[in-house]
Amino acid sequence: MIARYYPRILAVSAVLVFFTNLCLYLYSVELVHFPPLYWIIGLGIAASPLILSRNYLEILGRSLVARWCYGFVLISGLWLIFEPSASEKVFQEFQTRLLSVLFILTMLCIFSKDSVQLWGRRAIFGAVLLALVLNTFELFSPMTFSEVMGRSAGLYINPNQSAAALVLGLVVTIGLVPHRYRMLYVVLVGLGVFLTFSRSSLIGWALTAVVFIKTGQLSVRRSLLVGCGMLCVALALMIWQWDRIQYRLEDLGVLNKNVLARLDWFNNPDVSDMSSTERKEVAEFGWAMFSEKPVLGNGLGASVNWTREKSSHNEYLNMMVDHGIIGVFFLPILVLLTQWRAQGEVRHIGFAFAIFVLYLGFFSHNILTERHILMTFALLECMAMSSRSIQATDERLPDEGSSYNHCFAR
């Protein structure tokens, strides 16, 4: 009984602590006085009965993502060997990467069973709903969580991270929602993303919706009536009360210069605001660093240990600055291995995930460090391994149908 329910409890707890970003939020507002590192250590200790089991060693032996983790740490560690006078920031970057790898390996252990994956997805569905509620609340109570006036963020503090987490949660949980309600779910998540005013994630959400339609995850015919009906009701209420809402948002400071500039960008993408100008400058600076040493790169942590205040907002460019031309392949290879030979519905989920994450890599340099993204990598690879195992069983027993996709259809 304990062996059956304990991994599920760990999975749900990990989602509530890490996918929601609760651990970092509690630390940032000083409700707890220990950083997320200690939460990860605590998770590892709690998962030690699973980690020390023979089954986990078999999982690591089959996991392609685990092999990527070993290679990532090896490549990162080589720079420390050849750079004995490395700065404190360089060592901190290595520790961050090592911690990310350990987190992925721990989550691979926790999500190894089909039933645990299902409970993990259910918990992520709850985390998405929580984020939607908090983002809506923050629209009328700005700066409750967010560090940017007028842009909702919830427990993620950073609006861009909140938006990305919502889209990732949508990708992982779309299969849990009955077909007739999926359009409504997609629209609600889109509204939550809109409240963050993250332009990159809004476009990413639209791309994800298109992928859902193309892969059959979202049937427009089956869900159009419910989704559009609820949307029309919401729009009618909003139009009816728009003057009051507008005045209220202006008084609260939500409709400020930054937010209005972001909205204006969709009408005129040529408009440059402070954020886009800053991103362009750091990207040019990063590209210049890469051009100086395109083969071997500038060394571990060069993309964060530079003269600019912020990093490049581009995962590909950051890795290229550090490791040369091979750095551009780190993220694509990880995404590919996550969904290697996935079958059935998992393949469709993985395709949507791959499109969004590869796209997001052009606008975020934190993909390989943020826990909600790392958790999704581990969850999807475990789902892919389970789908391959079920497929192999079905091929040996052709008269017996697969139960794996039925598990996701619940």
Secondary structure per residue as TSV (DSSP state, phi and psi in degrees):
chain	resnum	aa	ss	phi	psi
A	1	M	-	360.0	-46.5
A	2	I	H	-63.8	-43.0
A	3	A	H	-62.6	-26.4
A	4	R	H	-79.7	-43.3
A	5	Y	H	-94.4	-23.5
A	6	Y	H	-61.4	-46.5
A	7	P	H	-60.7	-33.2
A	8	R	H	-67.0	-41.6
A	9	I	H	-62.2	-41.4
A	10	L	H	-63.0	-42.8
A	11	A	H	-63.4	-47.5
A	12	V	H	-63.9	-41.3
A	13	S	H	-63.9	-41.8
A	14	A	H	-62.7	-40.9
A	15	V	I	-63.9	-45.6
A	16	L	I	-64.9	-31.1
A	17	V	I	-89.0	-44.0
A	18	F	I	-101.7	-43.4
A	19	F	I	-67.8	-36.0
A	20	T	T	-77.8	-10.7
A	21	N	-	68.7	22.5
A	22	L	H	-60.2	-38.5
A	23	C	H	-62.3	-43.9
A	24	L	H	-72.1	-36.6
A	25	Y	H	-63.4	-46.7
A	26	L	H	-60.2	-37.2
A	27	Y	H	-72.0	-38.6
A	28	S	H	-69.6	-31.9
A	29	V	T	-95.7	8.2
A	30	E	T	62.8	30.6
A	31	L	S	-79.0	-26.4
A	32	V	S	-127.3	156.4
A	33	H	S	-113.3	21.1
A	34	F	S	-127.6	140.3
A	35	P	-	-73.2	171.3
A	36	P	H	-56.8	-23.0
A	37	L	H	-51.8	-42.0
A	38	Y	H	-71.8	-30.7
A	39	W	H	-64.8	-40.0
A	40	I	H	-67.0	-41.6
A	41	I	H	-61.3	-42.5
A	42	G	H	-62.2	-39.7
A	43	L	H	-63.3	-41.5
A	44	G	H	-62.6	-41.1
A	45	I	H	-65.2	-43.3
A	46	A	H	-64.0	-32.5
A	47	A	T	-89.5	1.1
A	48	S	H	-57.1	-36.6
A	49	P	H	-60.1	-32.2
A	50	L	H	-79.1	-40.7
A	51	I	H	-64.3	-35.9
A	52	L	T	-83.9	0.2
A	53	S	S	-80.9	157.3
A	54	R	H	-65.6	-31.7
A	55	N	H	-61.1	-37.1
A	56	Y	H	-66.6	-38.2
A	57	L	H	-62.3	-36.3
A	58	E	H	-67.0	-38.6
A	59	I	H	-63.6	-45.6
A	60	L	H	-62.7	-33.8
A	61	G	H	-67.6	-30.8
A	62	R	H	-92.5	-17.6
A	63	S	-	-77.6	120.9
A	64	L	H	-75.7	-31.3
A	65	V	H	-65.5	-37.4
A	66	A	H	-60.9	-39.5
A	67	R	H	-66.2	-38.2
A	68	W	H	-61.1	-40.9
A	69	C	H	-60.4	-44.1
A	70	Y	H	-61.7	-43.8
A	71	G	H	-66.3	-37.2
A	72	F	H	-64.8	-43.3
A	73	V	H	-67.5	-39.4
A	74	L	H	-62.7	-49.0
A	75	I	H	-62.7	-40.5
A	76	S	H	-66.7	-41.2
A	77	G	H	-69.6	-27.5
A	78	L	H	-59.9	-33.2
A	79	W	H	-67.1	-31.6
A	80	L	H	-69.1	-31.1
A	81	I	H	-69.0	-42.4
A	82	F	H	-89.9	-3.6
A	83	E	-	-126.1	75.1
A	84	P	T	-64.4	-21.8
A	85	S	T	-99.0	29.3
A	86	A	-	-61.9	146.4
A	87	S	-	-77.3	171.7
A	88	E	H	-63.0	-35.8
A	89	K	H	-64.8	-33.2
A	90	V	H	-66.5	-46.3
A	91	F	H	-63.6	-35.8
A	92	Q	H	-66.0	-38.8
A	93	E	H	-63.5	-41.5
A	94	F	H	-64.2	-41.9
A	95	Q	H	-62.8	-38.3
A	96	T	H	-63.7	-43.5
A	97	R	H	-66.3	-41.1
A	98	L	H	-63.1	-40.3
A	99	L	H	-65.3	-38.7
A	100	S	H	-62.5	-41.9
A	101	V	H	-64.7	-44.8
A	102	L	H	-63.5	-35.9
A	103	F	H	-66.1	-44.2
A	104	I	H	-61.0	-45.9
A	105	L	H	-63.0	-37.7
A	106	T	H	-65.9	-43.6
A	107	M	H	-68.8	-30.9
A	108	L	H	-60.4	-39.4
A	109	C	H	-65.7	-46.7
A	110	I	H	-67.0	-39.0
A	111	F	T	-90.7	16.2
A	112	S	-	-68.5	-24.4
A	113	K	S	-101.5	149.0
A	114	D	H	-57.6	-46.7
A	115	S	H	-63.8	-34.8
A	116	V	H	-68.8	-38.1
A	117	Q	H	-60.8	-41.5
A	118	L	H	-63.6	-43.5
A	119	W	H	-67.8	-34.8
A	120	G	H	-63.5	-41.0
A	121	R	H	-67.8	-37.6
A	122	R	H	-63.1	-40.4
A	123	A	H	-65.6	-38.4
A	124	I	H	-65.4	-37.2
A	125	F	H	-58.9	-43.0
A	126	G	H	-63.7	-37.7
A	127	A	H	-65.4	-36.1
A	128	V	H	-65.0	-45.3
A	129	L	H	-61.9	-40.9
A	130	L	H	-61.4	-43.9
A	131	A	H	-63.2	-37.5
A	132	L	H	-64.1	-42.4
A	133	V	H	-64.0	-47.0
A	134	L	H	-66.5	-39.6
A	135	N	H	-64.7	-38.9
A	136	T	H	-67.3	-42.5
A	137	F	H	-60.3	-40.7
A	138	E	H	-72.2	-18.0
A	139	L	H	-60.5	-37.5
A	140	F	S	-103.0	1.9
A	141	S	S	-140.8	66.8
A	142	P	T	-60.7	149.7
A	143	M	T	70.9	12.6
A	144	T	S	-64.5	-41.7
A	145	F	S	-120.8	-40.6
A	146	S	-	-70.1	152.6
A	147	E	S	-94.5	0.0
A	148	V	S	-124.8	123.5
A	149	M	T	-60.9	129.5
A	150	G	T	89.1	-9.3
A	151	R	-	-117.2	117.1
A	152	S	-	-68.2	148.2
A	153	A	-	-143.9	-22.1
A	154	G	G	63.0	-147.9
A	155	L	G	-68.6	-10.7
A	156	Y	G	-78.6	-15.3
A	157	I	S	68.6	-46.2
A	158	N	S	-91.8	120.1
A	159	P	H	-58.0	-37.5
A	160	N	H	-65.0	-39.1
A	161	Q	H	-68.2	-38.1
A	162	S	H	-61.0	-44.5
A	163	A	H	-64.6	-44.2
A	164	A	H	-63.8	-40.4
A	165	A	H	-63.7	-38.1
A	166	L	H	-62.8	-44.2
A	167	V	H	-67.4	-41.8
A	168	L	H	-62.1	-43.0
A	169	G	H	-61.6	-38.7
A	170	L	H	-60.6	-44.8
A	171	V	H	-60.9	-44.9
A	172	V	H	-73.3	-30.1
A	173	T	H	-108.2	-1.8
A	174	I	G	-57.0	-33.6
A	175	G	G	-71.5	-13.9
A	176	L	G	-82.5	-15.5
A	177	V	S	-94.9	132.1
A	178	P	-	-54.6	147.3
A	179	H	H	-55.1	-38.4
A	180	R	H	-68.1	-19.3
A	181	Y	H	-105.9	1.9
A	182	R	H	-69.0	-38.2
A	183	M	H	-60.9	-42.7
A	184	L	H	-61.3	-42.7
A	185	Y	H	-63.1	-44.1
A	186	V	H	-62.7	-42.0
A	187	V	H	-66.1	-42.5
A	188	L	H	-61.9	-43.0
A	189	V	H	-64.2	-38.7
A	190	G	H	-60.6	-39.3
A	191	L	H	-65.8	-38.6
A	192	G	H	-63.4	-40.0
A	193	V	H	-66.4	-39.6
A	194	F	H	-60.1	-36.9
A	195	L	T	-67.3	-16.8
A	196	T	T	-84.8	-15.8
A	197	F	T	54.0	35.8
A	198	S	-	-89.1	107.7
A	199	R	H	-64.9	-40.6
A	200	S	H	-65.3	-41.9
A	201	S	H	-73.1	-30.6
A	202	L	H	-62.4	-43.8
A	203	I	H	-66.7	-39.9
A	204	G	H	-62.6	-38.3
A	205	W	H	-62.4	-43.1
A	206	A	H	-63.8	-41.8
A	207	L	H	-61.0	-41.9
A	208	T	H	-63.2	-41.7
A	209	A	H	-62.0	-39.9
A	210	V	H	-63.8	-42.5
A	211	V	H	-62.8	-40.6
A	212	F	H	-56.9	-43.7
A	213	I	H	-67.3	-43.5
A	214	K	H	-65.8	-34.2
A	215	T	H	-92.9	-0.7
A	216	G	T	85.0	3.6
A	217	Q	S	-69.1	-28.9
A	218	L	S	-124.7	111.4
A	219	S	-	-95.1	110.1
A	220	V	H	-60.8	-40.5
A	221	R	H	-64.1	-41.2
A	222	R	H	-80.2	-24.9
A	223	S	H	-116.3	-0.9
A	224	L	H	-65.2	-41.3
A	225	L	H	-63.3	-50.0
A	226	V	H	-68.0	-48.6
A	227	G	H	-62.7	-50.9
A	228	C	H	-70.0	-32.5
A	229	G	H	-61.6	-48.1
A	230	M	H	-65.5	-38.0
A	231	L	H	-65.2	-41.1
A	232	C	H	-64.2	-39.5
A	233	V	H	-63.0	-44.4
A	234	A	H	-64.0	-42.2
A	235	L	H	-65.9	-38.0
A	236	A	H	-64.0	-44.0
A	237	L	H	-63.9	-38.6
A	238	M	H	-68.3	-41.8
A	239	I	H	-65.1	-38.9
A	240	W	H	-62.2	-38.0
A	241	Q	T	-107.1	17.3
A	242	W	H	-62.5	-41.6
A	243	D	H	-59.4	-45.5
A	244	R	H	-64.4	-41.7
A	245	I	H	-64.4	-43.5
A	246	Q	H	-61.3	-47.6
A	247	Y	H	-62.2	-40.2
A	248	R	H	-63.5	-44.6
A	249	L	H	-66.9	-35.5
A	250	E	H	-67.1	-40.8
A	251	D	H	-64.1	-36.4
A	252	L	H	-77.2	-14.0
A	253	G	T	88.4	10.0
A	254	V	-	-69.8	-46.3
A	255	L	S	-84.2	67.9
A	256	N	-	-96.1	-177.0
A	257	K	H	-61.2	-41.4
A	258	N	H	-63.2	-48.3
A	259	V	H	-64.6	-44.4
A	260	L	H	-63.7	-35.9
A	261	A	H	-65.3	-38.0
A	262	R	H	-66.8	-39.3
A	263	L	H	-66.8	-38.9
A	264	D	H	-66.8	-25.8
A	265	W	H	-60.2	-33.9
A	266	F	H	-69.7	-27.8
A	267	N	H	-81.7	-31.6
A	268	N	-	-142.8	88.4
A	269	P	T	-61.5	-15.0
A	270	D	T	-76.1	-13.4
A	271	V	-	-68.2	132.5
A	272	S	-	-109.2	123.5
A	273	D	-	-107.8	-176.3
A	274	M	H	-61.5	-41.0
A	275	S	H	-65.6	-48.8
A	276	S	H	-66.1	-35.8
A	277	T	H	-65.5	-42.5
A	278	E	H	-63.8	-43.4
A	279	R	H	-62.0	-39.9
A	280	K	H	-64.9	-41.0
A	281	E	H	-65.5	-46.1
A	282	V	H	-70.6	-31.0
A	283	A	H	-66.3	-42.1
A	284	E	H	-64.5	-39.5
A	285	F	H	-64.7	-43.1
A	286	G	H	-64.4	-40.4
A	287	W	H	-65.3	-36.1
A	288	A	H	-64.2	-40.4
A	289	M	H	-63.7	-42.8
A	290	F	H	-63.2	-41.2
A	291	S	H	-63.0	-28.8
A	292	E	H	-70.1	-35.2
A	293	K	S	-138.2	73.0
A	294	P	T	-75.5	-18.4
A	295	V	T	-88.6	-57.7
A	296	L	T	-98.4	-14.9
A	297	G	-	81.4	-179.1
A	298	N	S	-96.4	-2.1
A	299	G	-	107.0	160.4
A	300	L	T	-55.3	129.5
A	301	G	T	81.4	2.3
A	302	A	T	-63.1	-29.8
A	303	S	T	-76.6	-12.5
A	304	V	T	-114.9	-20.8
A	305	N	S	-101.6	59.2
A	306	W	S	-125.6	-175.5
A	307	T	S	-79.1	-13.1
A	308	R	S	-81.4	151.0
A	309	E	S	-71.2	-35.3
A	310	K	S	-119.6	161.4
A	311	S	-	-81.7	-171.3
A	312	S	-	-82.1	-8.4
A	313	H	S	60.1	27.7
A	314	N	-	-148.0	111.3
A	315	E	H	-63.8	-38.6
A	316	Y	H	-63.6	-46.7
A	317	L	H	-66.7	-39.9
A	318	N	H	-58.6	-46.4
A	319	M	H	-67.6	-33.1
A	320	M	H	-70.1	-39.1
A	321	V	H	-61.9	-40.5
A	322	D	H	-75.5	-46.1
A	323	H	H	-121.2	8.7
A	324	G	G	80.5	-159.6
A	325	I	G	-62.8	-29.8
A	326	I	G	-67.0	-20.5
A	327	G	G	-62.7	-26.5
A	328	V	G	-67.7	-18.7
A	329	F	G	-93.9	-9.0
A	330	F	H	-57.8	-54.7
A	331	L	H	-67.9	-47.1
A	332	P	H	-58.2	-39.0
A	333	I	H	-65.1	-42.4
A	334	L	H	-61.4	-43.8
A	335	V	H	-63.1	-42.1
A	336	L	H	-62.8	-45.5
A	337	L	H	-67.0	-30.0
A	338	T	H	-60.6	-34.3
A	339	Q	T	-117.2	25.4
A	340	W	T	-61.4	118.1
A	341	R	T	56.4	33.1
A	342	A	-	-66.1	150.6
A	343	Q	-	-121.4	158.3
A	344	G	H	61.2	-140.2
A	345	E	H	-64.0	-30.9
A	346	V	H	-60.6	-35.6
A	347	R	H	-63.4	-41.3
A	348	H	H	-67.9	-42.2
A	349	I	H	-61.2	-44.7
A	350	G	H	-63.3	-34.5
A	351	F	H	-66.3	-44.4
A	352	A	H	-62.8	-41.0
A	353	F	H	-61.8	-44.9
A	354	A	H	-62.4	-44.9
A	355	I	H	-59.8	-46.4
A	356	F	H	-69.4	-45.1
A	357	V	H	-67.8	-42.7
A	358	L	H	-63.7	-36.8
A	359	Y	H	-67.6	-44.6
A	360	L	H	-61.9	-29.0
A	361	G	T	-58.6	-22.2
A	362	F	T	-79.5	-10.8
A	363	F	T	-126.3	-0.2
A	364	S	-	-143.4	137.3
A	365	H	S	-104.5	13.8
A	366	N	-	-111.0	13.0
A	367	I	T	-61.7	-36.4
A	368	L	T	-90.1	12.5
A	369	T	T	-130.0	-24.5
A	370	E	-	-78.2	129.1
A	371	R	H	-65.1	-35.8
A	372	H	H	-66.1	-30.4
A	373	I	H	-77.3	-43.6
A	374	L	H	-61.5	-39.7
A	375	M	H	-61.4	-39.3
A	376	T	H	-66.6	-37.8
A	377	F	H	-56.6	-49.6
A	378	A	H	-64.3	-44.5
A	379	L	H	-61.2	-46.4
A	380	L	H	-69.1	-33.4
A	381	E	H	-69.5	-38.5
A	382	C	H	-62.9	-40.1
A	383	M	H	-63.4	-39.8
A	384	A	H	-65.4	-43.0
A	385	M	H	-62.4	-40.4
A	386	S	H	-64.4	-40.6
A	387	S	H	-66.2	-37.2
A	388	R	H	-66.1	-39.8
A	389	S	H	-64.7	-43.1
A	390	I	H	-65.0	-39.8
A	391	Q	H	-62.6	-42.1
A	392	A	H	-64.2	-38.3
A	393	T	H	-66.2	-41.2
A	394	D	H	-64.5	-34.2
A	395	E	H	-69.8	-32.4
A	396	R	H	-78.2	-29.9
A	397	L	S	-123.0	76.5
A	398	P	T	-64.4	-20.0
A	399	D	T	-83.6	-9.9
A	400	E	S	-107.1	127.5
A	401	G	-	-75.9	156.2
A	402	S	-	-74.5	138.2
A	403	S	S	-97.7	-7.1
A	404	Y	H	-68.3	-45.9
A	405	N	H	-68.3	-29.6
A	406	H	H	-65.8	-31.1
A	407	C	H	-62.1	-38.9
A	408	F	H	-78.1	-20.4
A	409	A	T	-83.3	-5.3
A	410	R	-	-64.6	360.0
